[in-house]
Each structure stands twice: as C-alpha cells, then as structure tokens.
Amino acid sequence: MSLSARPDKVVPTARGGRVIVCYKSLQYLTESTAIPDALVSMHILLVEDDALLADSLSCSLRLSGYAVDCADNGESAVIAQEHCNFDLLILDLGLPKLDGFAVLRQMRAHRAPPVPVLILTARDGLEDRVRGLDLGADDYLTKPFDLPELEARVRALLRRGRAATSATLALGPLTLDTAARRAFIGLRDMDLPARELTVLEVLLLHSGTAVSKEQMTDHLYSWDQEVTPNAIEVYIHRLRRKLEPIKINIRTLRGLGYLLDDDIKTT
Ligand code: CA
C-alpha cells in the first residue's frame, strides 16, 4: 500500500486476529494472521465475509508467498482497492453492505488500469457466472474448491494482468520462474531473498514501464506492515549489484520510479 494511505490503527480481536481501521472513514479490514516476512510476493485483496474461510484462505495464500489483506464487506473492498494498488482481487458475491456484483461494477467504472478479479462464490448458476464475467470478472470459481486449482488460477491471472503469458519472465540471460519463486542468470540460481525476488518480478512484469516506489511498496507490503522509507531503495541497490555482471541495470527515472534496462547504464 502507499505510504500516504497507511491504516490509522490495528486493533487485536477476540479471535486472535486484528481489525485494521483505516482512512478515518469507518471502513474495516480484517487481518487474521501475521505475514511471514520471508515469503512475500504479489499483493492480493481477499473479499470474503465468512471469517473461517477468510482466515484459512488468507493463511494459505500467505504461505504461498502472497501479501494478503482481507475485507469482510463490499464497502470496505471498494475503499481498499481505491487506495491501494492490489495485483488481484478474490471476490465473494454474497457480501454485507455491497454485494460482489456491485463491488465489481464500481471497480470497473472507476478503476484504470483494471485489476484482475477472480470471483470465488458458492453461486454456481449459469446466470450468476454470465453476469459476473459480463461485469468484468476475469475468472469464476465455485465453492467448494481445491486450493491448488485456486492458486493456479491466481498465478494465471497475475500473469495475464501484466500481459505475461508464461510462468517464466525473462530479460537477456535473466529468467524468473514465478511459480517456483526463483530467479536465474543462465542456469545459475540467484538465490534471491523473497523481497528482492518480488522487486525483480515487479520490474520484469512492468518491462518497458517505470514502476514508482509507491507501486513497489503496494506489491511488497500488507496494510499492517511497517514500511521503512528507504526499504525499496535498499532492495534496488542490492539487485543492481547482483545484475551488474550481466549488464542489466535498474534505472532511476526522476519523479517516475524504476525501470529495468538491459543496456543503458544511468542512475
Ligand atoms: Ca459470502
């Protein structure tokens, strides 16, 4: 999330989780388990009002390397996605305050570029599927579901959302396997720590486009995580050193952000 849109406070709940109160606008996001610091990837907003399902699914997704925030009603989901550059929304349809269709309609009316949306619902009727997809959902999965299938669909949508067609991203001798969470120079595993890997992944996914520090922060951190102002600069600095031997540079474009470059060397 952006540095300017941090939640106002994080409050422990009776269930052992946390409620994140944000934006002074009485919107609430639920946060149930800590995010393993060593395993962080793309940023997902899970919109689900079934607390048990939200807890277990967000926990599983975090263990798979995603930063996950949860919204337990439609209004919170709309507010959250307006203020944060999520990489993907997993959206239930039956929600308090604003149902999933209304959330989708508002998102598609106002948000550009569109964020990939996977509808995850117990509603398996043809009419609901057609309506969801017609409103702009990118995928539709019905409950009960198998976690490996959900995660495969999540990976596919994240690739599609960034115009990548394969699980492997590449630039010159550099390749990054998004499923295995590993980056290679030629055949050599770079053995990158999770956050450096994610920074590199974001740069590769946005190849040819500058990525702002704020966007980068959104990819890397959930709402409740403290963000050190120079954290991104540290990861960029470390990556630059590791990519230098193959003449791939991360350019700093003043006022715009960072750009992966396989030839020009300027900072
Ligand atoms: Ca529901």
Boltz pocket constraint, residues with backbone or C-beta under 6 A from the ligand:
constraints:
  - pocket:
      binder: B
      contacts: [[A, 48], [A, 49], [A, 50], [A, 92], [A, 93], [A, 94], [A, 95]]
      max_distance: 6.0
